């Protein structure tokens, strides 16, 4: 799960594994595998970094429990 900020400054936590694309125009648009689109304040680079950090944490946890 990663934390993002919506345009109205509300925070949302989304499942990083559902993100299919990150589009950067005036705003950053996340397209989820469900078809839902979410517009966020973070840059595409920030989203990519958060997803990588999430995946690394999942990997560490998986390696620790096996």
PyMOL commands that set and color helices and strands:
alter all, ss='L'
color gray80, all
select helices_A, chain A and resi 16-18+44-65
alter helices_A, ss='H'
color red, helices_A
select strands_A, chain A and resi 2-5+11-14+19-24+28-32+37-40
alter strands_A, ss='S'
color yellow, strands_A
deselect
rebuild
show_as cartoon
